[in-house]
Amino acid sequence: MEAFLRPASAYPPLLQALQKGPLKVSLVGSGNWGTAVGKIVASNAKNSHIFNTDVRMWVFEEEFEGRKLTDWINNHHENKKYLPGFELPSNLRAVPSLTDACRDADLLVFVMPHQFIERACRELRKAKLLPPHCRAISLIKGIGVRNGWPLTLTHEIGSILDLPKPCILSGANVANDVAAENFAEATIGHPDGETETAALWQLLFDRPNFKINVLPDVDGVEVCGALKNVVALAGGFCEGMGQGTNTKAAILRLGVEEIKTFTMLFFGDLLADTLYDSAGYADVITTVFGGRNARVAAAFVRQKGKDWDQLEKEMLNGQKLQGPATLELVAEVIRANEVEHLFPLFTSTYAVAFQNADPQAILDVFRTNRPRSIQRSEDCVKLKVPTLVRDARIRIASRMKKLGRSISELTRNPPDTPDSASEESNHKTEATPAKL
Amino acid sequence: MEAFLRPASAYPPLLQALQKGPLKVSLVGSGNWGTAVGKIVASNAKNSHIFNTDVRMWVFEEEFEGRKLTDWINNHHENKKYLPGFELPSNLRAVPSLTDACRDADLLVFVMPHQFIERACRELRKAKLLPPHCRAISLIKGIGVRNGWPLTLTHEIGSILDLPKPCILSGANVANDVAAENFAEATIGHPDGETETAALWQLLFDRPNFKINVLPDVDGVEVCGALKNVVALAGGFCEGMGQGTNTKAAILRLGVEEIKTFTMLFFGDLLADTLYDSAGYADVITTVFGGRNARVAAAFVRQKGKDWDQLEKEMLNGQKLQGPATLELVAEVIRANEVEHLFPLFTSTYAVAFQNADPQAILDVFRTNRPRSIQRSEDCVKLKVPTLVRDARIRIASRMKKLGRSISELTRNPPDTPDSASEESNHKTEATPAKL
């Protein structure tokens, strides 16, 4: 049914469209995160030469407190149901029809629960209303699976719509905090050949209180965003068992390790820089320390016997739990490819979450009588020294040189330390044992 | 006064000493962490062919509840003052004289407050009681500074004692949790040429509930261990201002970024692997989320007007705060080398901690009108694919081949997706606009 995902070069560039006038932006989704993002995007588009002022947001029409949701947004400038208490920019326009919301859009922002993605994309495809230079970005956390192989949602969106592989935006972001303009950061990952598109996305999202970094790694950013919720379940189980932060730190470390492995195994490459940015460690951390998946997982252990649906209903007040569904897909992929040995944490987390295993199984992954590991130099990756740092080193070195010293000498022996070659050794010699 | 720090090859190897019999282990320090570590080391040495059963621990003699501390440890097997409530192995022997504790030691474990290191090392040097193959490891968190240049404590220990640069052990470890045998991990960093020594240290420390990884990066591990407390202060200030986890995640990200910069600028290299291990992100996380430096820093903002000494006394019940002292040294190094532009977070944290700046200064570092950054491919580092993962990929690929598919094709288009080349495009064409 889908088209092959073709390289970006097979499509007209977005910058070409920009020459004809400001870019039209449409948001597909209007939940808690979607509305917070709509607020950002519409604020940036308001007085922009790059983006059309009118920002459309597709709203699944429903009634709330006697009014239609589109009416709340368009006339009261508040999404009373999903983001109550925040005033939305007047140029953010709620549109109840998906096709009307997206017609002729140059930029499509997908921000909806992942289970609705396929249907929305198929409807858009059928309507044939997107220009060939259209670009999409996904803000959705999740993965798919087909025949035992993992599928990213950017792949899904791009292939169904026959667009270049979309960019992805992910980071340590809590929707209400972002809406409140508390400071937050995020990462945009882009596929090969889409650096310029990503730079435009950055202009659309970057705000003084929402700072965006751009990286050439769409799969890495996306896998981190999806799989962090699995790590959060493992962390929550440990919390439920009463383990301390030591243990949680170990879970986090191994969790990121398995995210790395998953990405390299099924998608090829992964940048160290992705893990260092907001979409990487920073997001895994906030999810494990205080995200809803971790909280519900802790309750899963403490209130033994309740299933995920039940806990979700009791604890989340209508919000969805992404971890268990993602974990099931991850486990399916691991099983289909017979790579359980590479994913001890994910495998034991699945056993606890779905196979009635004792939560101790998580800890058993770590507790062995063998020493953990020894990493040899040839297996390690040296980080690149940024230009600014290299320049500073050169400047410092030249100043040192005037003092007759080199940096390498400095790091072995700082200035003003007299040469002690003539001093006695502190070594006890066999001939003259020290007295007791 | 100190000798130059010479390469490990200038000293007889430790393995040579091992051929003559089990290695004698001495701990220099017996506080909260020292005693917890003594428990681990003595447990491992108990029935070992590699380590002497008798593990000596230097104890600064003092009275506690009517008994000498050495008496508590040697006869009651408890460090009643610093680690009450935990039974210590009977082969952990408290020795009140530093020289008696370390005489003829093959392995020296330094685990004491960093301000006492220099004096202890000088006393040992003067006594000339260490064999030339002796090796040291430091478990101390801190840095020194001389003439504006940062000095690691392993450098200090090695150069004063004229030993090869010591290894370092650091990780996400809370002493009481480790003593209680809750699960924890740590990292041993070793200098060039000391892989075998590090492997012996691993055998000495690794336990089923305390798992150790070994890495060829002593400076990176040590700088992370020292500077995490500075990041914790910044995180604590944000907590004190009522900022949420979004903001804390940003602090963490930039904090690790500046730790990276500090290491590369003053020590040369840094491994990505160091940041991924327990001594890296995992430790920074536990320190920022719940360490005492973060807690006191939050109080510093909330109870405006109190200084660090006062808060330490009121809140820490005799424990020491490492963050402010480390921050002062870091700020001195940054100032002396005129590299404030590379350390906006550390610099603003210093301003808040010591120069009466408004805590908002921390947030001002992040809030700009410029987009955060765009990282180009050539500036990014691809992670190495571990052998296990590469093997699994090859195995999966060969299975796919039998099905007539390749992995690279798969990641673009999973199996069972029919070729859609013949399908209509979803693009709206100029000739036939879709109806509204």
Boltz contact constraints between the chains, C-beta under 6 A:
constraints:
  - contact:
      token1: [A, 2]
      token2: [B, 417]
      max_distance: 6.0
  - contact:
      token1: [A, 3]
      token2: [B, 420]
      max_distance: 6.0
  - contact:
      token1: [A, 4]
      token2: [B, 413]
      max_distance: 6.0
  - contact:
      token1: [A, 5]
      token2: [B, 412]
      max_distance: 6.0
  - contact:
      token1: [A, 125]
      token2: [B, 426]
      max_distance: 6.0
  - contact:
      token1: [A, 127]
      token2: [B, 434]
      max_distance: 6.0
  - contact:
      token1: [A, 128]
      token2: [B, 426]
      max_distance: 6.0
  - contact:
      token1: [A, 128]
      token2: [B, 428]
      max_distance: 6.0
  - contact:
      token1: [A, 128]
      token2: [B, 434]
      max_distance: 6.0
  - contact:
      token1: [A, 129]
      token2: [B, 428]
      max_distance: 6.0
  - contact:
      token1: [A, 129]
      token2: [B, 434]
      max_distance: 6.0
  - contact:
      token1: [A, 132]
      token2: [B, 427]
      max_distance: 6.0
  - contact:
      token1: [A, 146]
      token2: [B, 414]
      max_distance: 6.0
  - contact:
      token1: [A, 147]
      token2: [B, 414]
      max_distance: 6.0
  - contact:
      token1: [A, 147]
      token2: [B, 415]
      max_distance: 6.0
  - contact:
      token1: [A, 147]
      token2: [B, 416]
      max_distance: 6.0
  - contact:
      token1: [A, 149]
      token2: [B, 410]
      max_distance: 6.0
  - contact:
      token1: [A, 149]
      token2: [B, 414]
      max_distance: 6.0
  - contact:
      token1: [A, 162]
      token2: [B, 426]
      max_distance: 6.0
  - contact:
      token1: [A, 172]
      token2: [B, 246]
      max_distance: 6.0
  - contact:
      token1: [A, 172]
      token2: [B, 249]
      max_distance: 6.0
  - contact:
      token1: [A, 174]
      token2: [B, 246]
      max_distance: 6.0
  - contact:
      token1: [A, 177]
      token2: [B, 244]
      max_distance: 6.0
  - contact:
      token1: [A, 177]
      token2: [B, 246]
      max_distance: 6.0
  - contact:
      token1: [A, 182]
      token2: [B, 244]
      max_distance: 6.0
  - contact:
      token1: [A, 182]
      token2: [B, 246]
      max_distance: 6.0
  - contact:
      token1: [A, 182]
      token2: [B, 247]
      max_distance: 6.0
  - contact:
      token1: [A, 183]
      token2: [B, 247]
      max_distance: 6.0
  - contact:
      token1: [A, 183]
      token2: [B, 363]
      max_distance: 6.0
  - contact:
      token1: [A, 183]
      token2: [B, 366]
      max_distance: 6.0
  - contact:
      token1: [A, 184]
      token2: [B, 246]
      max_distance: 6.0
  - contact:
      token1: [A, 185]
      token2: [B, 250]
      max_distance: 6.0
  - contact:
      token1: [A, 202]
      token2: [B, 371]
      max_distance: 6.0
  - contact:
      token1: [A, 206]
      token2: [B, 371]
      max_distance: 6.0
  - contact:
      token1: [A, 208]
      token2: [B, 367]
      max_distance: 6.0
  - contact:
      token1: [A, 208]
      token2: [B, 369]
      max_distance: 6.0
  - contact:
      token1: [A, 211]
      token2: [B, 372]
      max_distance: 6.0
  - contact:
      token1: [A, 212]
      token2: [B, 372]
      max_distance: 6.0
  - contact:
      token1: [A, 213]
      token2: [B, 372]
      max_distance: 6.0
  - contact:
      token1: [A, 213]
      token2: [B, 373]
      max_distance: 6.0
  - contact:
      token1: [A, 214]
      token2: [B, 374]
      max_distance: 6.0
  - contact:
      token1: [A, 215]
      token2: [B, 375]
      max_distance: 6.0
  - contact:
      token1: [A, 216]
      token2: [B, 377]
      max_distance: 6.0
  - contact:
      token1: [A, 244]
      token2: [B, 177]
      max_distance: 6.0
  - contact:
      token1: [A, 244]
      token2: [B, 182]
      max_distance: 6.0
  - contact:
      token1: [A, 245]
      token2: [B, 286]
      max_distance: 6.0
  - contact:
      token1: [A, 245]
      token2: [B, 290]
      max_distance: 6.0
  - contact:
      token1: [A, 246]
      token2: [B, 172]
      max_distance: 6.0
  - contact:
      token1: [A, 246]
      token2: [B, 174]
      max_distance: 6.0
  - contact:
      token1: [A, 246]
      token2: [B, 177]
      max_distance: 6.0
  - contact:
      token1: [A, 246]
      token2: [B, 182]
      max_distance: 6.0
  - contact:
      token1: [A, 246]
      token2: [B, 184]
      max_distance: 6.0
  - contact:
      token1: [A, 247]
      token2: [B, 182]
      max_distance: 6.0
  - contact:
      token1: [A, 247]
      token2: [B, 183]
      max_distance: 6.0
  - contact:
      token1: [A, 249]
      token2: [B, 172]
      max_distance: 6.0
  - contact:
      token1: [A, 249]
      token2: [B, 282]
      max_distance: 6.0
  - contact:
      token1: [A, 249]
      token2: [B, 286]
      max_distance: 6.0
  - contact:
      token1: [A, 250]
      token2: [B, 185]
      max_distance: 6.0
  - contact:
      token1: [A, 252]
      token2: [B, 282]
      max_distance: 6.0
  - contact:
      token1: [A, 253]
      token2: [B, 278]
      max_distance: 6.0
  - contact:
      token1: [A, 253]
      token2: [B, 282]
      max_distance: 6.0
  - contact:
      token1: [A, 261]
      token2: [B, 389]
      max_distance: 6.0
  - contact:
      token1: [A, 264]
      token2: [B, 385]
      max_distance: 6.0
  - contact:
      token1: [A, 264]
      token2: [B, 389]
      max_distance: 6.0
  - contact:
      token1: [A, 265]
      token2: [B, 389]
      max_distance: 6.0
  - contact:
      token1: [A, 265]
      token2: [B, 392]
      max_distance: 6.0
  - contact:
      token1: [A, 265]
      token2: [B, 393]
      max_distance: 6.0
  - contact:
      token1: [A, 269]
      token2: [B, 382]
      max_distance: 6.0
  - contact:
      token1: [A, 270]
      token2: [B, 383]
      max_distance: 6.0
  - contact:
      token1: [A, 271]
      token2: [B, 380]
      max_distance: 6.0
  - contact:
      token1: [A, 272]
      token2: [B, 272]
      max_distance: 6.0
  - contact:
      token1: [A, 272]
      token2: [B, 381]
      max_distance: 6.0
  - contact:
      token1: [A, 272]
      token2: [B, 383]
      max_distance: 6.0
  - contact:
      token1: [A, 273]
      token2: [B, 375]
      max_distance: 6.0
  - contact:
      token1: [A, 273]
      token2: [B, 380]
      max_distance: 6.0
  - contact:
      token1: [A, 281]
      token2: [B, 281]
      max_distance: 6.0
  - contact:
      token1: [A, 282]
      token2: [B, 249]
      max_distance: 6.0
  - contact:
      token1: [A, 282]
      token2: [B, 252]
      max_distance: 6.0
  - contact:
      token1: [A, 282]
      token2: [B, 253]
      max_distance: 6.0
  - contact:
      token1: [A, 285]
      token2: [B, 285]
      max_distance: 6.0
  - contact:
      token1: [A, 286]
      token2: [B, 245]
      max_distance: 6.0
  - contact:
      token1: [A, 286]
      token2: [B, 249]
      max_distance: 6.0
  - contact:
      token1: [A, 289]
      token2: [B, 289]
      max_distance: 6.0
  - contact:
      token1: [A, 290]
      token2: [B, 245]
      max_distance: 6.0
  - contact:
      token1: [A, 337]
      token2: [B, 396]
      max_distance: 6.0
  - contact:
      token1: [A, 339]
      token2: [B, 392]
      max_distance: 6.0
  - contact:
      token1: [A, 363]
      token2: [B, 183]
      max_distance: 6.0
  - contact:
      token1: [A, 366]
      token2: [B, 183]
      max_distance: 6.0
  - contact:
      token1: [A, 367]
      token2: [B, 208]
      max_distance: 6.0
  - contact:
      token1: [A, 369]
      token2: [B, 208]
      max_distance: 6.0
  - contact:
      token1: [A, 371]
      token2: [B, 202]
      max_distance: 6.0
  - contact:
      token1: [A, 371]
      token2: [B, 206]
      max_distance: 6.0
  - contact:
      token1: [A, 372]
      token2: [B, 211]
      max_distance: 6.0
  - contact:
      token1: [A, 372]
      token2: [B, 212]
      max_distance: 6.0
  - contact:
      token1: [A, 372]
      token2: [B, 213]
      max_distance: 6.0
  - contact:
      token1: [A, 373]
      token2: [B, 213]
      max_distance: 6.0
  - contact:
      token1: [A, 374]
      token2: [B, 214]
      max_distance: 6.0
  - contact:
      token1: [A, 375]
      token2: [B, 215]
      max_distance: 6.0
  - contact:
      token1: [A, 375]
      token2: [B, 273]
      max_distance: 6.0
  - contact:
      token1: [A, 377]
      token2: [B, 216]
      max_distance: 6.0
  - contact:
      token1: [A, 380]
      token2: [B, 271]
      max_distance: 6.0
  - contact:
      token1: [A, 380]
      token2: [B, 273]
      max_distance: 6.0
  - contact:
      token1: [A, 381]
      token2: [B, 272]
      max_distance: 6.0
  - contact:
      token1: [A, 381]
      token2: [B, 381]
      max_distance: 6.0
  - contact:
      token1: [A, 381]
      token2: [B, 383]
      max_distance: 6.0
  - contact:
      token1: [A, 381]
      token2: [B, 384]
      max_distance: 6.0
  - contact:
      token1: [A, 382]
      token2: [B, 269]
      max_distance: 6.0
  - contact:
      token1: [A, 383]
      token2: [B, 270]
      max_distance: 6.0
  - contact:
      token1: [A, 383]
      token2: [B, 272]
      max_distance: 6.0
  - contact:
      token1: [A, 383]
      token2: [B, 381]
      max_distance: 6.0
  - contact:
      token1: [A, 384]
      token2: [B, 381]
      max_distance: 6.0
  - contact:
      token1: [A, 385]
      token2: [B, 264]
      max_distance: 6.0
  - contact:
      token1: [A, 389]
      token2: [B, 261]
      max_distance: 6.0
  - contact:
      token1: [A, 389]
      token2: [B, 264]
      max_distance: 6.0
  - contact:
      token1: [A, 389]
      token2: [B, 265]
      max_distance: 6.0
  - contact:
      token1: [A, 392]
      token2: [B, 265]
      max_distance: 6.0
  - contact:
      token1: [A, 392]
      token2: [B, 339]
      max_distance: 6.0
  - contact:
      token1: [A, 393]
      token2: [B, 265]
      max_distance: 6.0
  - contact:
      token1: [A, 396]
      token2: [B, 337]
      max_distance: 6.0
  - contact:
      token1: [A, 410]
      token2: [B, 149]
      max_distance: 6.0
  - contact:
      token1: [A, 411]
      token2: [B, 267]
      max_distance: 6.0
  - contact:
      token1: [A, 412]
      token2: [B, 5]
      max_distance: 6.0
  - contact:
      token1: [A, 413]
      token2: [B, 4]
      max_distance: 6.0
  - contact:
      token1: [A, 414]
      token2: [B, 146]
      max_distance: 6.0
  - contact:
      token1: [A, 414]
      token2: [B, 147]
      max_distance: 6.0
  - contact:
      token1: [A, 414]
      token2: [B, 149]
      max_distance: 6.0
  - contact:
      token1: [A, 415]
      token2: [B, 147]
      max_distance: 6.0
  - contact:
      token1: [A, 416]
      token2: [B, 147]
      max_distance: 6.0
  - contact:
      token1: [A, 417]
      token2: [B, 2]
      max_distance: 6.0
  - contact:
      token1: [A, 420]
      token2: [B, 3]
      max_distance: 6.0
  - contact:
      token1: [A, 425]
      token2: [B, 162]
      max_distance: 6.0
  - contact:
      token1: [A, 426]
      token2: [B, 125]
      max_distance: 6.0
  - contact:
      token1: [A, 426]
      token2: [B, 128]
      max_distance: 6.0
  - contact:
      token1: [A, 426]
      token2: [B, 161]
      max_distance: 6.0
  - contact:
      token1: [A, 426]
      token2: [B, 162]
      max_distance: 6.0
  - contact:
      token1: [A, 427]
      token2: [B, 132]
      max_distance: 6.0
  - contact:
      token1: [A, 428]
      token2: [B, 128]
      max_distance: 6.0
  - contact:
      token1: [A, 428]
      token2: [B, 129]
      max_distance: 6.0
  - contact:
      token1: [A, 434]
      token2: [B, 128]
      max_distance: 6.0
  - contact:
      token1: [A, 434]
      token2: [B, 129]
      max_distance: 6.0
